[in-house]
Amino acid sequence: MTVAVVAVLAARVIVVEAVGWATAGGRHAAPPRERAVFVWSGLRGALTIALALGLPPGTPSRDLLIAMAFGVVLFTMVVQGLSLPLLIRRLGLARTGAASGELAARTGGTRMAALGIDRDG
């Protein structure tokens, strides 16, 4: 299972950095700190488990592949999921103060507009 987790993390680094390199200098380029969050926050699991469980019964090492899939998903959900807020704070990407208030105001305004509520009355 450890090999599978390392392989998944390595693949994420390769993909995120490849996209970062391809978009470098462009309008949508992500800074290195944000790319680190992209790598660490790949919290997907439903497709991995569905594909593993969908392997035909005669597939060699099917049980091992299913166990590895569940292990990787468990690792990403528990370890990476719980440590993501710490990573975001350490990289200085956490919204604080005015930025947080501005986001709340925008979100509130969007919700009110969706509900057809006028702010003035």
C-alpha positions in Angstrom: 0.0 0.0 0.0 2.9 2.4 0.8 4.2 2.0 -2.8 0.7 2.8 -4.2 0.4 6.0 -2.1 3.9 7.1 -3.1 3.1 6.4 -6.8 -0.2 8.4 -6.6 1.6 11.4 -5.0 4.4 11.2 -7.5 1.9 11.1 -10.4 0.1 14.2 -8.9 3.3 16.1 -8.7 4.2 15.2 -12.3 0.7 16.2 -13.6 0.4 19.4 -11.6 4.0 20.6 -12.5 3.5 19.7 -16.1 0.3 21.9 -16.2 2.2 24.6 -14.3 5.0 24.5 -16.8 2.6 24.6 -19.8 0.7 27.6 -18.4 3.8 29.4 -17.1 3.6 33.1 -17.8 -0.1 32.8 -18.8 -3.0 34.4 -17.2 -4.1 31.1 -15.5 -0.6 30.1 -14.2 -0.7 28.9 -10.6 2.1 30.0 -8.2 4.2 27.2 -6.7 2.5 27.5 -3.3 -0.9 26.9 -4.9 0.5 24.0 -6.9 1.6 22.4 -3.7 -2.0 22.6 -2.4 -3.2 21.1 -5.7 -0.8 18.1 -5.2 -1.8 17.6 -1.6 -5.5 18.1 -2.0 -6.3 15.5 -4.7 -9.0 14.0 -2.5 -10.7 11.8 -5.1 -11.7 8.3 -4.4 -15.0 7.3 -5.8 -13.7 6.6 -9.3 -10.7 4.7 -8.0 -12.8 2.4 -5.9 -15.4 1.9 -8.6 -12.7 0.9 -11.1 -11.0 -1.4 -8.7 -14.3 -3.1 -7.8 -15.3 -3.3 -11.4 -12.3 -5.5 -12.3 -13.4 -8.9 -13.6 -13.2 -11.7 -11.0 -10.5 -13.5 -13.0 -8.1 -10.5 -13.0 -4.7 -11.5 -11.6 -4.1 -10.0 -8.2 -7.6 -8.5 -8.1 -7.8 -8.6 -4.3 -4.4 -6.9 -4.0 -5.5 -4.1 -6.5 -8.7 -3.5 -4.6 -6.9 -3.4 -1.2 -4.4 -0.9 -2.7 -7.2 1.3 -4.1 -8.9 1.4 -0.7 -5.6 2.1 1.0 -4.8 5.0 -1.3 -8.3 6.5 -0.9 -8.2 6.0 2.9 -4.8 7.8 3.0 -5.9 10.7 0.9 -9.1 11.1 2.8 -7.7 10.9 6.3 -4.1 12.0 6.2 -4.2 14.5 3.4 -7.7 15.7 4.2 -7.0 16.4 7.8 -3.6 18.1 7.1 -4.8 20.3 4.3 -5.8 23.3 6.5 -2.3 23.2 8.1 -0.6 23.2 4.7 -2.7 26.1 3.5 -1.9 28.1 6.6 1.9 27.2 6.4 2.0 28.3 2.7 0.3 31.6 3.6 -2.8 30.9 1.5 -5.4 31.1 4.2 -7.9 33.9 3.9 -7.8 36.2 6.9 -9.3 39.5 7.9 -10.5 41.6 5.0 -10.2 38.9 2.4 -12.4 36.6 4.5 -14.9 39.3 5.1 -15.0 40.2 1.4 -15.6 36.6 0.4 -18.4 36.3 2.9 -20.0 39.5 1.6 -19.8 38.3 -2.0 -21.2 34.9 -1.0 -24.0 36.5 1.0 -24.9 38.8 -1.9 -24.9 35.9 -4.4 -27.2 33.9 -2.1 -29.6 36.8 -1.7 -29.7 37.4 -5.4 -30.4 33.8 -6.1 -33.3 33.9 -3.6 -34.6 37.2 -5.2 -34.0 39.2 -2.0 -33.3 42.9 -2.3 -30.7 44.2 0.1 -32.4 47.6 0.5 -35.7 46.3 1.6 
